[in-house]
Amino acid sequence: MTTADGPQRADGWTAAVRQKLALGRLLPLGGPGDGAWIAESAAAAVLREAAVETGAVLGRLRVGPAGTDGTDGTDGTDGTRTPAVPVPPSALPSGPLRIEAGFAATARRPLPTTADALRAALLKAASARLGLVVEEVDLTVTELLEEEPPREPREPAGLRTAEPEGAAGEAAARVPGVVSLTRVLGSAVHTGEGHVRVELATAADHRTLDVVRAVRGAVARAAEGDPTVAVLVTAVVDRG
């Protein structure tokens, strides 16, 4: 027997699954002691925006562990390092990262010059805007353009927002640079024995890692029992 709201529930479940898959890998922000991760899709949006000023048009873009080919999903570690906080399910453990991208460009300037500018822009955005530790940038020219395509504004991120609940959620939501709590991988605030994980979206005009560090401190002070705190950023939002 089906109920009247059955199709709507099915559609909601399907949308949630699609959004989880669209996140891509969960990438470590900062170092082992930062307890922070960001969705690959959120990081990629910022990196693509940074690439626009170089005249290159990014195609395929992947971010993964340094020292791998970017496609096998390995963590690039020997398994001996214990993270400061529990790693979220399926997330990469802390360690240096590698950006792999294909790009198209015109011949108005030498392609190596464009590639150098693109590499510098990606490294700067990864560090200064996000807080990713990127060790390698592997670029491949995929197409030669007759002219540069028109610039298009970044599409707004589709967020599954959540109202802050409980002391941890309310503390996180009050931190400057937090746009909203989100619920892509489950509840916005996930609690376990001695551990709290908060999922949220940050503002593009704040360095993501700085916001996350402030959130971890606020949540640790607000939550009972002195828990470890992890933060997962699912989107970086341009509020302008």
C-alpha positions in Angstrom: 0.0 0.0 0.0 1.3 3.5 -0.8 0.5 6.7 1.0 -0.3 10.1 -0.4 3.1 11.4 0.6 5.0 8.4 -0.7 6.2 10.0 -4.0 7.3 13.2 -2.2 9.3 11.2 0.3 10.9 9.2 -2.5 11.8 12.4 -4.4 13.3 13.9 -1.2 15.4 10.8 -0.6 16.6 10.7 -4.2 17.6 14.4 -4.0 19.5 13.8 -0.7 21.4 10.9 -2.3 22.3 13.0 -5.3 23.5 15.8 -3.2 25.7 13.5 -1.1 27.3 12.1 -4.2 27.8 15.6 -5.6 30.0 16.5 -2.7 32.8 14.4 -4.0 35.7 13.6 -1.7 35.9 15.0 1.8 39.2 16.8 1.8 41.3 17.7 4.9 41.6 21.4 5.8 44.8 22.5 7.5 46.8 20.0 9.5 46.2 16.9 11.6 45.2 19.1 14.7 42.6 21.1 12.8 39.8 18.5 12.8 38.4 20.1 9.6 37.2 18.8 6.2 35.7 20.4 3.1 33.6 18.8 0.3 35.6 18.6 -2.9 32.7 20.3 -4.7 32.9 23.3 -2.4 36.7 23.6 -2.9 36.4 23.1 -6.6 33.9 26.1 -6.9 36.5 28.4 -5.2 39.3 27.1 -7.4 37.4 27.5 -10.6 36.6 31.1 -9.6 40.2 31.8 -9.0 41.2 30.4 -12.4 39.0 32.9 -14.3 41.6 35.7 -13.9 44.3 33.7 -15.7 42.4 33.4 -19.0 42.3 29.6 -18.7 39.0 27.7 -18.7 39.1 24.8 -16.3 37.6 21.5 -17.4 37.9 18.4 -15.3 39.1 19.2 -11.8 39.9 16.7 -9.0 41.6 17.2 -5.7 43.0 14.2 -3.9 46.0 13.0 -1.9 49.4 14.0 -3.1 51.5 11.2 -4.5 48.6 9.4 -6.2 47.1 9.6 -9.6 44.1 11.4 -8.2 41.7 8.6 -9.2 42.1 5.6 -6.9 40.8 7.1 -3.7 43.8 6.0 -1.6 44.7 8.1 1.4 48.4 8.4 0.5 49.4 7.6 4.1 51.0 4.5 5.7 48.2 4.2 8.3 50.4 5.0 11.2 49.3 8.6 12.0 46.4 8.9 14.4 44.3 12.0 13.6 43.5 14.5 16.4 39.8 13.9 16.0 37.9 11.0 14.4 37.8 11.2 10.6 34.3 11.6 9.2 33.0 8.5 7.2 34.7 8.2 3.8 36.8 11.4 4.4 40.5 11.6 3.5 42.9 11.7 6.5 45.0 14.7 7.0 47.9 15.0 4.6 49.1 17.1 1.6 46.9 17.2 -1.5 47.2 17.2 -5.2 45.1 19.2 -7.7 44.7 17.7 -11.1 43.0 19.7 -13.8 42.5 20.0 -17.5 42.2 23.5 -19.1 41.6 25.2 -22.4 43.1 28.5 -23.4 43.7 30.8 -26.4 47.1 31.2 -28.1 47.3 34.9 -27.3 50.1 34.1 -25.0 52.3 31.0 -24.7 50.5 28.1 -23.1 53.3 27.5 -20.6 52.8 31.1 -19.4 49.1 30.5 -19.0 49.8 27.2 -17.2 52.2 28.9 -14.8 49.6 31.6 -14.0 46.9 29.0 -13.5 49.0 26.9 -11.2 49.9 30.0 -9.1 46.2 31.1 -8.9 45.1 27.6 -7.8 47.8 27.4 -5.1 47.0 30.8 -3.8 43.3 30.2 -3.7 43.8 26.8 -2.0 45.9 28.3 0.7 44.6 31.8 1.2 40.9 31.3 0.6 40.4 27.8 1.8 43.3 26.5 3.9 44.0 23.4 1.9 47.6 22.1 2.0 48.4 21.5 -1.7 51.7 20.0 -2.6 51.2 19.3 -6.3 49.3 20.8 -9.2 49.1 18.7 -12.4 47.8 20.6 -15.4 46.9 19.3 -18.9 46.0 21.4 -21.9 42.9 19.9 -23.4 41.8 22.5 -26.0 43.0 25.5 -27.9 40.4 28.2 -28.0 39.8 30.8 -30.8 38.8 33.4 -28.2 38.1 33.5 -24.5 34.6 32.6 -23.5 32.5 35.2 -21.6 32.8 35.1 -17.9 29.8 33.7 -16.1 29.0 34.3 -12.4 29.4 31.4 -10.1 26.1 29.5 -9.6 24.8 29.7 -6.1 25.2 26.5 -4.1 22.1 24.5 -3.4 22.1 24.0 0.4 20.2 21.7 2.6 20.1 24.1 5.5 19.3 23.2 9.1 18.2 25.3 12.0 20.8 25.3 14.8 19.7 23.1 17.7 21.3 22.5 21.0 24.3 24.3 22.5 26.8 23.1 19.9 24.6 24.0 16.9 23.8 27.5 18.3 27.4 28.2 19.1 28.5 27.2 15.6 25.9 29.3 13.9 27.0 32.4 15.8 30.5 32.3 14.5 31.3 35.0 12.0 31.7 33.5 8.5 29.2 30.7 9.1 26.4 31.1 6.6 24.2 28.3 7.9 24.4 24.8 9.3 23.7 22.1 6.7 22.4 18.5 6.7 23.8 16.8 3.6 25.4 13.8 5.4 22.8 13.6 8.2 22.0 15.9 11.0 23.9 19.2 11.2 25.3 18.3 14.6 26.3 14.7 15.0 27.2 13.6 18.5 28.9 10.5 19.7 30.7 9.4 22.8 33.2 12.2 23.5 32.9 13.7 20.0 30.9 16.3 18.1 30.8 16.8 14.3 29.3 19.9 12.9 28.3 20.4 9.2 28.0 23.9 7.8 28.5 26.3 4.9 30.9 29.2 5.1 31.0 32.6 3.5 33.3 33.2 0.5 34.7 36.4 2.0 36.2 34.5 5.0 39.1 32.1 4.9 37.4 28.7 5.4 40.0 27.2 7.7 39.9 30.3 10.0 36.1 30.0 10.3 36.4 26.3 11.1 38.9 26.9 13.8 36.7 29.5 15.4 33.7 27.1 15.2 35.7 24.3 16.8 36.6 26.5 19.7 33.0 27.8 20.1 31.5 24.3 20.0 34.1 22.9 22.4 33.3 25.6 24.9 29.5 25.2 24.5 29.3 21.4 24.6 29.4 19.4 27.8 32.1 16.9 28.6 35.0 18.5 26.8 34.5 16.5 23.5 36.7 16.5 20.5 35.2 18.6 17.7 35.3 18.1 13.9 33.8 20.4 11.3 32.7 19.5 7.8 32.2 22.3 5.3 29.8 21.4 2.5 29.7 24.7 0.6 31.4 28.1 0.3 28.8 30.7 -0.4 29.1 34.1 -2.0 26.7 36.2 0.0 27.2 39.2 -2.3 
